[in-house]
Amino acid sequence: MVFLGWPGGAVTLVLSWLISLYTLHQLCDLHEFNDRRFNRYHELGVYAFGKVWGNIAVITPQLIVMVGLGITYTVTGGQSLKRFWAIVCHKGADGTCATDFGLSAWIIVFTGVHLFLIQCPNFNSLRPVSLLAAIMSMGYSTIAVGGSIKAGKQPGAEYNLNGYSTGAGILNVFNSLGIVAFAYGGALDKSQENPKGV
């Protein structure tokens, strides 16, 4: 919203949602086509573009998105665990944790938890985890919006983009669009298991 402005940011979010909804609707419509059933994106890509180009057109973007999501979520999870430890740990006289671990250690802990969870034979058994994640996401959003509304405009705060060069502004607009695309990136991969259930 900062780099696109409120109107541009709101329009971008709504358009991204509509595009995502439309493409998922198309996938559901193409789930069965000419008496052939397509259960995966790459099957649909192979049917549309041929074996080589279909796999390249589908698998390459999926790998880019999934690797990026995996790295981002793992680092963010490690940072969250480190922050949580800083809040709950026993603090010494100087106010710092008696035992302090680096970010790499917390990333390894987070990865270890993931390695344990992926051993579950049926991901449907993780529904309570997904429900908890959805509740927490709604909670974070509510806290952020409510806190911002309650705080109001702070005296002396600058909300404009003065000082940014034209080039930096353009790059920040693309960065904003990338963040929005990243937010919807995981939805495409998650819908592959059961396109009709989307």
Phi, psi and chi 1 to 4 in degrees:
 res  aa     phi    psi   chi1   chi2   chi3   chi4
   1 MET       -  -31.9  -63.7  -74.9 -173.2      -
   2 VAL   -63.8  -45.6  170.0      -      -      -
   3 PHE   -87.9  -24.5  -61.1  111.3      -      -
   4 LEU   -97.6  -13.0  -61.7  173.8      -      -
   5 GLY    81.9  163.3      -      -      -      -
   6 TRP   -60.9  -48.1  -80.0  100.5      -      -
   7 PRO   -63.8  -47.1  -19.6   29.5      -      -
   8 GLY   -63.7  -41.3      -      -      -      -
   9 GLY   -65.3  -44.3      -      -      -      -
  10 ALA   -64.5  -43.1      -      -      -      -
  11 VAL   -63.1  -41.9  166.4      -      -      -
  12 THR   -63.3  -43.7  -59.0      -      -      -
  13 LEU   -63.4  -44.4  -74.3  173.9      -      -
  14 VAL   -66.2  -43.9  170.1      -      -      -
  15 LEU   -62.2  -40.8  -78.4  175.9      -      -
  16 SER   -62.1  -41.4  -61.7      -      -      -
  17 TRP   -65.9  -43.3  178.9   75.4      -      -
  18 LEU   -64.7  -41.6  -71.6  173.3      -      -
  19 ILE   -63.4  -43.2  -69.6  168.0      -      -
  20 SER   -62.1  -44.9  178.4      -      -      -
  21 LEU   -64.0  -41.8 -169.6   63.8      -      -
  22 TYR   -64.5  -44.2  177.2   69.0      -      -
  23 THR   -67.2  -36.5   55.0      -      -      -
  24 LEU   -66.8  -36.5  -70.8  174.3      -      -
  25 HIS   -64.5  -42.3  174.8   69.7      -      -
  26 GLN   -61.7  -41.5  -81.9 -172.4  -40.2      -
  27 LEU   -61.5  -41.0  178.9   67.0      -      -
  28 CYS   -64.8  -39.8  -69.2      -      -      -
  29 ASP   -66.9  -33.1  -76.4  -11.9      -      -
  30 LEU   -90.6    4.7  -65.9  172.4      -      -
  31 HIS   -56.9  -38.1 -177.8   57.5      -      -
  32 GLU  -128.1  122.1  -70.9 -173.3   32.9      -
  33 PHE  -142.9  127.7 -175.0   71.2      -      -
  34 ASN    53.1   46.2  -72.8  -15.5      -      -
  35 ASP    59.5   23.1  -64.3  -32.8      -      -
  36 ARG  -122.1  139.0 -176.3  159.7  174.4 -154.0
  37 ARG  -101.4  130.1 -171.1  177.2 -177.3   91.2
  38 PHE  -113.3  109.2  -58.6  105.6      -      -
  39 ASN   -96.3  -12.7  -69.2  -35.8      -      -
  40 ARG  -133.6  154.5  -57.7  -82.4 -171.3  -93.5
  41 TYR   -60.8  -40.3  -75.1  118.1      -      -
  42 HIS   -67.1  -29.3   74.6  -89.3      -      -
  43 GLU   -65.0  -41.6  -66.7  172.0   -2.0      -
  44 LEU   -66.9  -40.2 -172.3   57.7      -      -
  45 GLY   -63.1  -42.4      -      -      -      -
  46 VAL   -64.2  -39.7  166.6      -      -      -
  47 TYR   -65.3  -39.2 -178.9   79.2      -      -
  48 ALA   -80.1  -40.4      -      -      -      -
  49 PHE  -115.7   -3.3  -58.9  116.4      -      -
  50 GLY    97.1  168.1      -      -      -      -
  51 LYS   -63.2  -48.7 -174.5  168.4 -173.8  168.3
  52 VAL   -71.6  -57.0  174.1      -      -      -
  53 TRP   -69.7  -31.0  -71.6  107.7      -      -
  54 GLY   -64.3  -43.9      -      -      -      -
  55 ASN   -67.2  -40.1  -78.0  -37.9      -      -
  56 ILE   -64.1  -43.1  -70.2  172.2      -      -
  57 ALA   -66.6  -28.4      -      -      -      -
  58 VAL  -102.0  -48.0  174.2      -      -      -
  59 ILE   -70.2  -38.2  -66.9  173.5      -      -
  60 THR   -60.2  -52.8  -56.0      -      -      -
  61 PRO   -63.6  -35.6  -15.2   22.3      -      -
  62 GLN   -63.4  -43.3  -80.3 -172.4  -30.6      -
  63 LEU   -62.8  -43.1  -78.7  175.5      -      -
  64 ILE   -60.4  -47.0  -68.3  168.8      -      -
  65 VAL   -65.8  -46.2  168.8      -      -      -
  66 MET   -68.5  -39.6  -69.1  -64.5  101.6      -
  67 VAL   -65.3  -43.6  168.5      -      -      -
  68 GLY   -61.7  -43.8      -      -      -      -
  69 LEU   -63.5  -43.5  -73.9  171.5      -      -
  70 GLY   -60.4  -46.2      -      -      -      -
  71 ILE   -64.4  -46.9  -68.4  169.3      -      -
  72 THR   -62.5  -46.7  -56.9      -      -      -
  73 TYR   -67.0  -36.1  -70.0  155.3      -      -
  74 THR   -67.3  -45.2  -57.4      -      -      -
  75 VAL   -66.0  -42.3  171.4      -      -      -
  76 THR   -64.0  -41.6  -56.8      -      -      -
  77 GLY   -62.3  -42.1      -      -      -      -
  78 GLY   -62.7  -41.7      -      -      -      -
  79 GLN   -64.2  -39.1  -70.9  172.1  -24.0      -
  80 SER   -65.3  -43.8  -60.5      -      -      -
  81 LEU   -63.8  -39.1  -72.4  175.4      -      -
  82 LYS   -63.4  -43.2 -177.8  178.7  179.3 -175.6
  83 ARG   -65.4  -41.8 -174.0   63.9  152.3  146.0
  84 PHE   -60.9  -43.0  177.4   74.7      -      -
  85 TRP   -62.0  -39.3  177.5 -107.0      -      -
  86 ALA   -64.0  -28.4      -      -      -      -
  87 ILE   -80.1  -42.2  -67.8  169.6      -      -
  88 VAL   -96.4   -9.0  -59.9      -      -      -
  89 CYS   -72.1  161.0   71.6      -      -      -
  90 HIS   -75.1  122.3  177.6   70.6      -      -
  91 LYS   -97.1  142.6  -64.1 -173.2  175.2   40.4
  92 GLY   -80.0 -171.6      -      -      -      -
  93 ALA   -64.1  -30.2      -      -      -      -
  94 ASP   -85.1    2.0   60.3   -8.0      -      -
  95 GLY    87.0    3.0      -      -      -      -
  96 THR  -102.8  160.6   60.8      -      -      -
  97 CYS   -65.2  139.9  -68.2      -      -      -
  98 ALA   -65.6  -39.7      -      -      -      -
  99 THR  -117.1  117.2   54.0      -      -      -
 100 ASP  -119.8  129.5 -169.4   19.5      -      -
 101 PHE  -108.4  149.1  -55.3  105.2      -      -
 102 GLY   -76.4  170.2      -      -      -      -
 103 LEU   -61.7  -36.8  179.0   59.6      -      -
 104 SER   -59.1  -39.2  -62.3      -      -      -
 105 ALA   -65.3  -39.7      -      -      -      -
 106 TRP   -71.8  -32.3  -71.3  112.8      -      -
 107 ILE   -64.8  -39.7  -70.6  173.0      -      -
 108 ILE   -64.9  -41.0  -68.9  170.7      -      -
 109 VAL   -61.7  -46.9  169.4      -      -      -
 110 PHE   -60.9  -42.6 -173.2   79.4      -      -
 111 THR   -63.8  -38.9  -56.7      -      -      -
 112 GLY   -61.0  -41.0      -      -      -      -
 113 VAL   -63.2  -41.8  171.3      -      -      -
 114 HIS   -62.8  -42.8  -85.5 -152.6      -      -
 115 LEU   -60.5  -35.6  -73.0  173.9      -      -
 116 PHE   -67.7  -45.2  171.6   74.5      -      -
 117 LEU   -66.0  -34.2  -71.9  175.8      -      -
 118 ILE   -74.2   -7.3   63.0  171.9      -      -
 119 GLN   -79.1  -11.4  -58.4  -51.0  -46.7      -
 120 CYS   -62.7  127.6  -65.1      -      -      -
 121 PRO   -69.4  -22.6   22.7  -30.2      -      -
 122 ASN  -133.3  115.5 -176.4   -3.0      -      -
 123 PHE   -68.8  -14.5  -83.6  111.7      -      -
 124 ASN   -64.9  -22.3  -70.3  -30.2      -      -
 125 SER   -72.7   -9.6   62.7      -      -      -
 126 LEU   -95.0   11.7  -63.4  177.9      -      -
 127 ARG   -56.7  -40.3  -77.0 -174.6  179.6  163.5
 128 PRO   -61.3  -34.1  -23.2   32.0      -      -
 129 VAL   -66.9  -41.9  175.1      -      -      -
 130 SER   -64.4  -40.3  -64.3      -      -      -
 131 LEU   -63.1  -44.2  176.6   63.5      -      -
 132 LEU   -61.7  -41.5  178.2   64.0      -      -
 133 ALA   -63.2  -41.3      -      -      -      -
 134 ALA   -65.4  -42.8      -      -      -      -
 135 ILE   -63.1  -42.9  -69.0  169.3      -      -
 136 MET   -65.0  -40.3  -70.7  171.1   59.7      -
 137 SER   -62.1  -44.7  -65.6      -      -      -
 138 MET   -63.8  -38.4  -70.2  -59.6  -64.7      -
 139 GLY   -63.7  -44.9      -      -      -      -
 140 TYR   -60.8  -44.7  -62.1  149.1      -      -
 141 SER   -63.7  -43.0  -59.7      -      -      -
 142 THR   -63.4  -42.7  -56.0      -      -      -
 143 ILE   -63.4  -43.5  -70.3  168.4      -      -
 144 ALA   -64.0  -46.6      -      -      -      -
 145 VAL   -68.2  -46.7  170.0      -      -      -
 146 GLY   -62.7  -42.4      -      -      -      -
 147 GLY   -64.1  -39.3      -      -      -      -
 148 SER   -66.6  -41.9  -61.6      -      -      -
 149 ILE   -65.8  -43.6  -68.9  171.3      -      -
 150 LYS   -64.9  -40.3 -174.9  174.6 -174.2  -33.8
 151 ALA   -70.2  -33.7      -      -      -      -
 152 GLY    66.4 -168.7      -      -      -      -
 153 LYS   -75.5  126.2 -176.6  174.1  179.5  179.5
 154 GLN   -84.0  140.1  -61.0  -62.6  -52.3      -
 155 PRO   -64.1  135.4   14.1  -20.0      -      -
 156 GLY    81.5   -2.2      -      -      -      -
 157 ALA   -80.2  141.4      -      -      -      -
 158 GLU  -105.0  123.8  -75.0  -69.0  -33.7      -
 159 TYR  -111.5    6.1  -63.8  102.0      -      -
 160 ASN   -99.8  174.7   58.0   29.1      -      -
 161 LEU  -105.1   23.2  -63.2  175.7      -      -
 162 ASN   -60.0  142.4  -68.2  -19.5      -      -
 163 GLY    99.9  -15.1      -      -      -      -
 164 TYR   -86.1  134.9  -79.3   96.0      -      -
 165 SER   -75.1  166.3   66.4      -      -      -
 166 THR   -61.3  -42.7  -56.5      -      -      -
 167 GLY   -62.1  -44.3      -      -      -      -
 168 ALA   -65.3  -37.7      -      -      -      -
 169 GLY   -63.2  -42.8      -      -      -      -
 170 ILE   -64.5  -43.6  -69.1  170.5      -      -
 171 LEU   -62.7  -37.8  -72.7  175.2      -      -
 172 ASN   -68.8  -33.1  -74.0  -30.9      -      -
 173 VAL   -63.4  -45.8  166.5      -      -      -
 174 PHE   -63.8  -36.8  -76.5  118.8      -      -
 175 ASN   -61.3  -43.4 -176.3   33.9      -      -
 176 SER   -61.5  -44.5  -58.6      -      -      -
 177 LEU   -64.1  -37.1  -65.5  173.1      -      -
 178 GLY   -64.1  -38.4      -      -      -      -
 179 ILE   -63.4  -43.2  -69.7  169.1      -      -
 180 VAL   -63.7  -44.8  171.4      -      -      -
 181 ALA   -63.0  -38.3      -      -      -      -
 182 PHE   -63.3  -36.7 -178.0   79.3      -      -
 183 ALA   -63.8  -33.8      -      -      -      -
 184 TYR   -95.0   -2.7  -70.4  103.5      -      -
 185 GLY   -63.5  -39.0      -      -      -      -
 186 GLY   -71.5  -22.1      -      -      -      -
 187 ALA   -64.6  -34.9      -      -      -      -
 188 LEU   -66.7  -41.2  -67.1  177.5      -      -
 189 ASP   -70.1  -37.1 -171.3   64.4      -      -
 190 LYS   -68.8  -26.8  -69.7  175.5 -173.6  169.1
 191 SER   -82.1   -3.1   66.4      -      -      -
 192 GLN   -68.8  -33.4  -75.7 -167.3   93.7      -
 193 GLU   -62.4  -40.1  -70.4  -59.4  -40.2      -
 194 ASN  -146.0   81.4 -176.1   10.2      -      -
 195 PRO   -58.5  -34.6  -22.1   30.9      -      -
 196 LYS   -69.1  -20.8  -79.1  -69.0 -168.4 -171.2
 197 GLY   -86.7    0.3      -      -      -      -
 198 VAL   -73.4      -  174.0      -      -      -
